[in-house]
Amino acid sequence: MRILLDNLLKRLVAHGDLSVIWPDGAISHYAGRPGRAATLAIRDPAIIRRLVTDPAMALGEGYMEGALDPVDGSIYDVLHVLLSSVQESEGRIPALRLRNAFGRVFRPLAQLNNARRSKRNVAHHYDLNGRLYALFLDRDRQYSCGYFPRGDETIDEAQAAKKRHIASKLLLDRPDLEVLDIGCGWGGMALTLARDYGARVTGITLSEEQLAEARRRAEAEGLADRVSFELMDYRAMTREFDRIVSVGMFEHVGVPNYPSFFATVQRCLKPDGVALLHAIGRFDGPDVTSPWLAKYIFPGGYSPSLSEVFAPLERSGLRSTDIEILRLHYAKTLAHWRKRFAANRDAIASLYDERFCRMFEFYLAGSQLAFEVQDHMVFQIQLARRQDAAPLTRDYMIDAERAAQSLSRSISAPHAASLRSTAS
């Protein structure tokens, strides 16, 4: 099996330099075009067979189990070499071709996310100990792509900018607009829209952990009269709203359910309403979810190509009134999360264990690289039932975003001065 893995790596590594330390101490080098260098030690000979027969699953599991270890670097460095090479090389590797073929055949079955299955899938990831997310996300627990207008924002600044950017596209031009937040997470977006824009927001989620935290936050901020949170599948919503927003939830819907999702938006959006969909997508067309990611992190999850989104969207009766692609913003977001996770690793290990920490490290590193060296991006699609529901140019978005940013600065400046005065 060692010979087979050696041959596989010779065909795979097309970009960068990978050194492998075998269980007996021997070292092999695999090099492609100039790029990042990394070293991987194989601690357990048993993992070699699995790497040959199912590399996409075995690499993550091997790292989780301690059978594979980066040397003088991190799992990010190893994955950088492998993932930057795989798009060029996977067609030459039978195990990867076979995995993709089977994945495409069984993909509809894997994404049959009915209400019961969706709740179970959500619980797998989002009902973990709430302190975990507080240890690596921003203060508002925004678990989706931040927005980096300058490129050097802190994670808190980027997530605040993301919320302003989305709010500008929702055309919140008058108070007391009724807003539906589909997949509301821990409530940060809903609370922001109520507090800063005067909206009345209903947030829905399938996570009991997130629901409890969102309700607690609404009470603590004195916004319980303007924001309500409900444990509800999106398909069960029947009320009409002036605005609908969904951030980082569409990846859990599944391609077979896109008609139901867009039918829900169309049904619940008032005739003159505006909706905003923010989700991860792919540049290179339809594909399959990593089997490791589907098993350990996001069961039932899938990031679609735009071609998969627009066919059911076009049939829904909704109009796509604005589309924006955010390219490397999520890579920057994930880099922040990885840094914060590493800084708080001991605390996270005390909540779970070493295997869990390695699982999350693999997930965060692989996700960052999906945006840096592979085909992932984020799309924002503004939707309406009528073409005239929003102004004809983007000027109103820019004006609203700048006004919100100026207001935020004017509020934070006295607060910062007060803190400095108190400290002195």
Buried (B, 14 or more C-beta within 10 A) or exposed (E): BBEBBBEBBEBBBBBBBBBBBBBEEEEBEBBBEEBBBBBBBBBEEEBBBBBBBBBBBBBBBBBBBEBBBBEEBBBBBBBBBBBBBBBBBBEEBEBBEEBBEEBEEEBEEBBEBBEEBBBEBBBBBBBBEBEBBBBBBBEBBBBBBBBBBEEEBEBBBBBBBBBBBBBBBBBBEEEEBBBBBBBBBBBBBBBBBBBBBEBBBBBBBBBBBBBBBBBBBBEEBEBBEBBBBBEBBBBEBEEBBBBBBBBBBBBBBBBBBBBBBBBBBBBBBBEEBBBBBBBBBBEEEEBBBBBBBBBBBBBBBBBBBBEBBBEBBEEBEBBBBBEBEBEBBBBBBBBBBBEBBBEBBEEBBEBBEEEBBBBBBBBBBBBBBBBBBBBBBBBBBBBBBBEEBBEEEBEBBEEBBEEBBEEBEEEEEEEEEEEEEEEE
